[in-house]
Amino acid sequence: MFHVVSPREADVNDSCRLVKLLCTCFNDACGLVNYACSDGLRGLFSRYPHYEPHLVFIAEEDGAIASTLHVLNRIIRLNGNAVRVGGVAGVCTDPRFRGRGLATGLLKYAVDALRGGYDALALFTTFGGAAYAIYRRVGFNDFYIREYGVASVMDLPKANYALVAVDEASDSDADALLNLYNKVTTNLDGPLVRTRDYVRDHLINATWLKLTRPGVNAKVVKLISEGISAYALVTGVDNDGLLNVEELVAENCGPALSLVNQLVKDTGAKGVRVYAPLAMLRCLGARLFTVQSVYMLMNLEKIEIGNVRDRYIFRVDQW
């Protein structure tokens, strides 16, 4: 018998069962099982900042947790305004119970429960997949489909920028990185409104990346010229010789080119794979590629979405 359990405090046993269920849907959740089974849900999510599930929705069938999702508090920027968003995440149904409409029913239940608490709901999924069809039926619409750029050393424009210094960022740089991020994202629609603590934990210390990608060597590198004029979150050179840049933020094209050229030189990479807004990718002379990751929104409070400008959200902020 399908039964939806309304949001509640989860104990250690709930946490263990929930994350084991998530492991059947998401590979990156499997590494969290030990934390969940020893510390409980609150202890688990305190290990990676700003991912505290203040709402956990559970569907039970025959006494088992058959389907679940949780919601995260987020604020994004739309049309220059701060918009309260419920970030839907961890939508998962036990393989034994799939095909019964549990996820759809649970999602509809959650949407009704969340009305009045948020201006919109948002989520990320694979474009065109089975889950995508469910989200469309419930009322979510495409907002942004992920793009990235690839530039070889031969095609990368050379820097024509003043003498600068490149160094690894530390916690003390959080305010400067946040100021640069805010300046660059002013004319974008959809990016997360970050805080100093978020920048320190999520970006500089790359807590989420390191937790979900064991062994990843993530670091933030800054370009200094009368202050920080650009920064990049890099995760090393892959087997194809491409330097992976998970986030690139710069005042303009000049410092971006200076930083990327220096990183390529220092690592000996054959080129770069960069996740950044379209204008920045064009600055690098990168060839554009699209992945099936889609950022979807559902309007709850009559906010204006149709006439937004440049749509974007940084990859590292994907929940």
Phi, psi and omega in degrees: 000126181287129180218128178263125177266124182292162184308137182207166175290129181263136178268185185301317182295319176299315182301313182299314181294320181296312184289327174297323175295314180300328180297334178285344182251327187229120181300323184290347178278341185297326179289352182264354187301315182298319178298314184295320185283342180259325187250348184084171187296318181296317178295322179301306187283345175287347181281342171228116194302144171070017174242044180273116183281093181286347175228123175237121179255134184229135171249127181250145173216131182053037176079001180251152172286108186266329182207151181207160168202158173225164187235137182245141175286123178223153171234127178240166180257125176225127180051036178081001182250151174276123185245129179284122184235136170267114182275107180282129184214165174061034178286117188209136175237134177305131181308331181291339186244012182286156180085007181252003179080016182295314181297319179297313179296320179294319180295317178298320177299315180296317180302314180297320181291334186266350179299135183095338179266342183220156173281330182203163170248150181218153177202169176238140178205179178272124182299129175085355181281180181298317180295324180302318180296321178297313183297321178297318181295326181286334177131005176279147180232151179300137176240316181207133175254128189299132173238155172214168181233149176234130178227129176280164178302323182293328184267345183290119178302142180282151183286141173228071190224157183299161178304128185223171175239144178242132183208162177283138181283152177234176181304328182291349179269000187304315182296316181294319178294321179295318179299318179294317178301314180297321180295317184287327185270004182305320184261015177255152176244126179113341183291153179290140170278112185266162173242169178301314181297321179297315179298317181296311187279315190274329184258297185297314180270353175047044186302314183293317179299316183290330180284321184266346177233077183307133178089354180292139180257080184265136176206155177257128179247135184246151175252124185249121174205096187056049185107176179279116183255351177196153172211159180218137171264114184245149181233027174095180181260131182273184184293342177270003180082012179265132174282124181272118177248106185284335178206134177227122180229130182210154179300322179195190186295323184304301180296329178297313179296320180298315181293313183294319178299320180293320179295318177298317179296315184292327184265346183072020182293155178272350180175189182227147168246118190236133171256113184197165176302157187304318181299323180290321178296321178294323177303323182278357183066028185278149171277138187266141176225151180244136174253168187276012178279120182240137179262118185243146179233148170234123181282126178249334189234032176059036174284156183271114181249329189300327186253028180291163186268237181285113184274132181192151165215139184290142186302322183292342180269000179291130182258000000 
